[in-house]
């Protein structure tokens, strides 16, 4: 049994393939952040776009560590390329551990509900992108100005740094995660049914 729960070469290939797809779709959501408001709800838009590769990876690899590997790769790529602050690494680690814990608790026997909850937990990793807007305040706006953001963009973004938008940002992965998984279920109904995900 222990041997069956170890990641194999085939598992790592599947993780790599779906992580690559997830990263590309995640990057699309991040690129949409050129619109200030969309940056503040990036965790939700990213969840909406990345549910399919996450779900397919879950269906293919029902073993510990798969989500940690997926999240670590995405977070490290963003961090080493200077896209985000260290907050992204912290939120991704916490989110991936929570997502893995949910899968473990249900013995990797995914239902639509448990897969969705696991994905929502995973999607909270992206809050590390917009969170500095509220955590770092003016020092963050100074930093992105030095990185080339226009004054108009920064002033608009500063206007979204409200408590109401912080709450919206924090619930966006829940909304995006549920909608994303519903779309995945519709598009891949046969795969979900064969895997017993209902």
Residue pairs with C-beta under 8 A, 6 or more apart in sequence:
5 63
5 64
6 63
7 15
7 61
7 63
7 65
7 66
11 60
11 61
11 63
11 66
12 69
14 57
14 60
14 61
15 57
15 61
15 66
15 69
15 70
18 53
18 54
18 56
18 57
18 60
18 70
19 53
19 57
19 69
19 70
19 73
19 74
21 52
21 53
22 50
22 53
22 54
22 57
22 70
22 74
23 73
23 74
23 77
25 46
25 49
25 50
25 52
25 53
26 46
26 49
26 50
26 74
26 126
28 49
29 42
29 45
29 46
29 48
29 49
29 50
30 42
30 46
30 83
30 129
32 38
32 42
32 45
33 39
33 42
33 129
34 153
36 153
36 156
36 157
36 159
36 160
37 160
38 45
39 129
39 130
39 133
39 157
40 130
40 133
40 157
40 160
40 165
40 168
40 169
41 130
41 168
41 169
41 172
42 126
42 129
42 130
42 169
42 172
43 123
43 124
43 125
43 126
43 127
43 129
43 130
43 169
43 172
43 173
43 176
44 123
44 169
44 171
44 172
44 173
44 175
44 176
45 172
45 176
46 123
46 126
46 176
47 119
47 120
47 123
47 126
47 172
47 173
47 176
47 177
47 179
47 180
48 176
48 179
48 180
48 183
49 180
50 123
50 180
51 119
51 177
51 179
51 180
51 181
51 183
51 184
52 180
52 183
52 184
52 187
52 188
54 70
54 119
54 122
55 115
55 119
55 181
55 184
55 185
55 188
55 192
56 184
56 188
56 191
57 66
57 70
58 66
58 103
58 110
58 115
58 118
58 119
59 110
59 191
59 192
59 195
59 197
62 103
62 108
62 109
62 110
63 108
64 100
64 103
64 104
64 108
65 100
67 96
67 99
67 100
67 103
67 118
67 122
68 96
68 97
68 100
70 96
71 92
71 93
71 95
71 96
71 99
71 122
71 125
72 92
72 93
72 96
74 92
74 125
75 88
75 89
75 92
75 93
75 125
75 128
76 89
78 84
78 88
79 86
79 88
79 89
84 128
84 129
85 128
85 132
85 136
87 128
87 131
87 132
87 135
88 125
88 126
88 128
88 129
89 128
90 128
91 124
91 125
91 126
91 127
91 128
91 131
92 125
92 126
92 128
94 124
94 125
95 121
95 122
95 123
95 124
95 125
96 122
96 125
98 121
98 122
98 124
99 118
99 119
99 121
99 122
102 114
102 117
102 118
102 121
103 110
103 114
103 118
106 114
109 196
110 118
110 195
110 196
110 197
111 196
111 197
111 198
112 181
112 185
112 192
112 197
112 198
115 181
115 197
116 177
116 178
116 181
119 177
119 180
119 181
120 173
120 174
120 177
120 178
123 173
123 176
123 177
124 173
126 173
127 169
127 170
127 173
130 169
131 169
132 140
133 140
133 157
133 160
133 161
134 161
134 166
136 143
137 161
141 154
141 157
141 158
144 154
145 151
145 154
184 192
185 192
185 197
192 198
